[in-house]
Structure formats: C-alpha cells, structure tokens
Amino acid sequence: MREICFDTETTGLDPKSGDRITEIGCVEIVDRKITGNTFREIINPDRKNSLESIQITGLTDEILKDKPFFSDIVDNFLEFIGDSQLVAHNAGFDIAFVNHELSLLGKEPLKNSVVDSLNLAKIKFPGKKNNLDVLCERF
C-alpha cells in the first residue's frame, strides 16, 4: 500500500482570493514504512507573499522570485503522487490549493483518496487541541 504524506505552504489562507502555493513537500510511505523517496519544491507564487506567511515559512519574496512556477513542477508532482492515497493534516486546505493551481493550468482536480490526520485526531482526542505541534508533543 503506497501513501503520500504531503503539506503545502501558501501566500495566505484562500486560493479564491488569489493566494498561491509557495512550497509543496511529499514523503512516500509503502506498507506503513517511510521509503526515503521524497518530493519537495519551493515555488514562485507569481505574487507577493503575505507577512504572516513569511513569518511562518521564512519564504520571502526575494527567496521566491527565482524559483520555478507551479506550472514548471506540476507534471513531476503529479507523477510522484500518482494514484496513491494522500495524507495531510487539515487536508481540505492543501487539496483546495493544489486543485486551484491545477485549475489555473486547465488540469483536472486530484482524484486521489485522501486521509485527513486532523479529522483522525479529533476522533481520537475529542475536545482537545489537535494541531501538529500538540500532536508531536502528545506522541
């Protein structure tokens, strides 16, 4: 069984308002074991990055200006994930951004099955904080 754990960094919180992906990272897991096969790209969002995003990621406009655009990396990204199940924390956020980027290029949205680790954490630990920092401490 092949799964891809992935995360995105973005210029803001809403792709519909023009926010874009600035980084995407993936880790391959086969039969519940990390294989060491990864995919990571820092991406030029073709717009200014927000101060909040810069504070979180450290990805300044200066750093991003000479990076490839999503259109330059999309085929490699799609090849890497293939039809594998995707795993992300607050997956709806990441999937919405990836699908928005795909739509800007006239491509179909992702059809992969998705597991949201935030939803799993809420089931396992109802009423408690379940952000990634808290989960790392908890485990």
N, C-alpha and C positions, 0 to 999 in steps of 0.2 A: 504494500500500500504506500503510495507516494503522496506526501503532503508538502505544501509550500507555506511556511510561515512568512508573512510579509508585513511591512509597515511603510507608510509614506510620511513625508514631511511636506508641508504646503505653505503658501504665502499667507494663508488665512483659513477661515472656517467654512467658506461657502463657495463651491465651484460656480454656482449660478450667478454670483456677484463678480465673477472674474478671477477668483483665486485659482492658483495653479499648483501643480506638484513641483517641489524643489529637490526631492530625493525619494528614491524608492529602493528598498532593500529586501532581499528574499533569502531564506535558508531552506535547503531541501532536507526533508526527513523521509526516510524509507523504512517501513516496518518499525516506526517509533524511534529510529536512531538517526541522529544528525550525520549526514554523509560528508560534510565539508564542502559540498557543492553550493556556491552562493552566487547571487546576482546583486550588484549594487551600482547605482548611478546617481550622481548629483546632476541635476537638470536645470538648465536655464529656463525660468518660467516666462520669459519674454514680457515681464512686467516688474515693477518694484516689489521687493519683499517687505512685509509689514514689520514694524519694530518688535511686536510680540513674537513673531516667528524667528526673527534674528536672535532675540534673547533666548529662545528655547533651543534653536539649532546651531546658532553661530554662523549660519549661511548668509553672509552679507551680499549685497548687490555686486560688490567688487569680486567676490568669490564666484558668483553665479554667472557673471557676464560672458565668460569664455567656455562655459560648459555646453554640452550638446542639448538640443531641444528634445522634447518628448518624441517628436516625430523621428528623430535620429536613433532613438533607442527602443522604440515600440516593438519592432519585429524581434529583437533579441529578448526583450521582456516576455512577449507572448510565447516565444519558443521555449524559454526557460520554464514558465509555469505550465505550458501545455494544457492538458485537461485535468491536471491534478487538483485535488481538494485544496482550497486556500484557507489558511488560519490567520486571523488577525484579531487584535484587541480593539473593540469598537469597530468592527468590520464594516458596518454601513458607511462610516466616514471614508475609509480608504477605498472601498468599492465605488462609492459615488464619485470620488475624484478620478480614479482610473477610468471609469466609464465616461466621465465628462471629457477627459483627454482623448479617449478613443472616438467619441462622437465628433470632436473638433476635427478629427482626421477622416471622418466618414466611415469609421470602422464600427463593427457590431460590438455591443456590450459584452462583458465577460459572461460566460455561461457556466463557469466552474461552480461546483458546490462550495459553500462557504461555512466555516465554523467560526463563531464569534466567541472568543475567550472571555469577553466581558459578560456576555449572557450566561456562560457557564459559571463564572464566578458569582454572579448574582443568585443563581440557583443554589450553589454550594454554600454561599455565605450571605443569606438574605439580610437586608437591613444594614450591612456593613460596607465600609469603603472598599472598592474593588479596583482602584486604579493600578497601573503596573507597578508603581513604587511600593504600594501597600502589599500587593501580591508577592513581590520579590522578598519583602521582609517576612511575610507570613510563611513562605515556603523555604 
